[in-house]
Amino acid sequence: MLSFPSLHVEIRFLTITYYLLHRYNRAEIIRELAWKVGLLHELPGEIQEKFSDSEEQYFKDHSKSLKSYMSQLSLDVKVDMVPPKDPYIKVRVLEDLGSGIILSDKSANFARHSMHFLKRTDAEQYIARGLMEELTG
């Protein structure tokens, strides 16, 4: 049977352990978002409002580090490891992105519900953020 002081120490240890596990899990989610949302863009408002100040700073620092690493290598490490069958995909714009967005091989007006034939690497960041959808079939 545990005495009161040892029970208190054990409860404190478990509390700290759960807190650290929670923080680690949140950090994993933030790192995944940096890969999915893209490194050059802010988080969507509905996600950003759920972050604490330190989590938001962690996202910015992590994104900045990844961007720096990729620029040093001149390589986009976010691209799929398995090459796609076709480097171009057809997409529909879900939210008005406006004009003047310059992609790797063209500039276009990305009005809501417009359809475009884009390089997969250009479209992936917008698809991940829910601003475009890939049209299949």
N, C-alpha and C positions, 0 to 999 in steps of 0.2 A: 504494500500500500504506500502511496506517495504522501509525503508530508506536505504541508502547505507551502513552504518555500520552494521545494523542488517542483511542485505542481505549477506554481506561479512562473518559474523559470521555463518550464516546458510550454506553457501557454504563450509566454512571450516569444519563445523560439518559433513556435508554429505561426504566430501572427506575423513575425518578420519574414518567415519563409513564404507565406502566402502573399505578402506584400511584394516580395522580390519576384515571385513567379508571375504575379499580375503585371508588374512593370516590364518583365522580359517579354511576356505575351504581347503587350501593347507595342513594344519596340519592334517585334517581328511583324506586326500588322503595319506599322509605319514603313518599315523597309519594303514590304510587299507593295504598298501604295506607291512608293517612289519608282518601282519598276513598272507598275501598271499605268499610273497616271502620266508618267513622263517626268523628265528632269527639268524641263524649261518652264513648266507651268505651275501656277498656284493650285492648291487643292480646291475642289468644289466646296462652296460655302457650307453645305449640309454636313460635310465631313469635317471641315476645318473648325466649325463651332463646337465639335465634340472633343477637340484636342485641348490639353492644357498648354500653357505658354511654353513649358519645357519640351513637351512633345512636338509642338509646332517648330521650335528651334531645332530639335533633333531631325525632323523631316528636312528642313532647309539645309542643315549641315550634311546630312547623309546624301541628299540630292547633289549638293555642291561637290562632295568628294567623288561621287560616281561620274559626274560630268567632267571633272578634272582628270580622272583616270582614263576615261574614254578619249578625251582630247589628246592626252599624252600618247595613247596607242593609235590614234586616228582610226578608231574602231567603235562601232555601236554594239555594245555587248547585250543590249536589250532585245536584239533581233532573234527570232527563232533559231534554234540550233539545227533543225531539220529544214532544208531549203524547200520553199513552197513550189507547187507545180507551175504556177504562173506568177511572175513578179508583180503583175498588175491585178487589181481587183476593182469591182464596181461597188460604189458606196452611195448611200443616200444621206444627206445632211439632215440631222434631226433638230438642230437649233441653229438659228441664223448666226453665222460666223463672220459675215461681212466680206468685203472685198479687200484685195491687197495682200492676202496671205500667200506668201511665196513658198512653194514646195521645191523639191530638188530639181524638177524639170519643167515646172510651169507655175503660173500665177492665175488664180481664178476667183470668181465671185461665189462664195459658198453660202448662198441663200438657203433658207429653210426649205426642205423637201426637194432640193435640186439633186441631181444624180451626176456622178463623176466617175471617170476611169482613172484611178490613181495608182502610184507605186504602193505596194503593200507597206513598205517601211514608212512612207509618209502618212498613210492613213491609220496605222496601228495606234498611235498616241491619241488620235481623236476618237477612235472606236472604243478604246479603253476608258476614256473619260465620258462616254455616252453621248458624244456630240455627233457621231456618225454611226451608221450600221452598214455591215457588209451585206450586199445583195448576192444571193446564191441562186443558182439554177437558171 
